[in-house]
Structure formats: structure tokens, C-alpha cells
């Protein structure tokens, strides 16, 4: 009973981290595309 909430919290943090990484990657991709278009 004690470990369940902790594992759930860990899972939530992991999901949040993955979402954050995806958001950062998307933002970087958008910026790189914009810079590439501007360079061309």
C-alpha cells in the first residue's frame, strides 16, 4: 500500500518528462525549419 502512490508518482513524473522532451523537440524542429527556410 505504501509503494503504490510512489510508483504512480514516479510514472506521472516520467510521463511529464517525456511530454516536456517532446514539446522541446517540436519547438526546436519548428525553429530549425524556420531558420532553414530563411537561409534558403
C-alpha positions as CSV (number, residue, x, y, z in Angstrom):
1,X,0.0,0.0,0.0
2,X,2.9,2.3,0.7
3,X,4.7,1.8,-2.6
4,X,1.7,2.2,-4.8
5,X,1.3,6.0,-4.6
6,X,5.1,6.4,-5.0
7,X,5.2,4.3,-8.2
8,X,2.2,6.2,-9.5
9,X,4.0,9.5,-8.8
10,X,7.1,8.2,-10.5
11,X,5.1,7.1,-13.5
12,X,3.5,10.6,-13.6
13,X,6.9,12.3,-13.4
14,X,8.2,10.1,-16.2
15,X,5.2,10.9,-18.4
16,X,5.7,14.6,-17.7
17,X,9.3,14.4,-18.6
18,X,8.6,12.6,-21.8
19,X,5.9,15.2,-22.7
20,X,8.4,18.0,-21.9
21,X,11.1,16.4,-24.1
22,X,8.6,16.0,-27.0
23,X,7.5,19.6,-26.6
24,X,11.1,20.8,-26.6
25,X,11.9,18.7,-29.7
26,X,8.9,20.0,-31.5
27,X,9.8,23.6,-30.7
28,X,13.4,23.0,-31.8
29,X,12.2,21.4,-35.1
30,X,9.9,24.4,-35.7
31,X,12.8,26.9,-35.1
32,X,15.2,24.9,-37.2
33,X,12.7,24.7,-40.1
34,X,12.1,28.5,-39.8
35,X,15.9,29.2,-39.9
36,X,16.4,26.8,-42.8
37,X,13.6,28.5,-44.8
38,X,15.1,31.9,-44.0
39,X,18.6,30.7,-45.1
40,X,17.3,29.4,-48.4
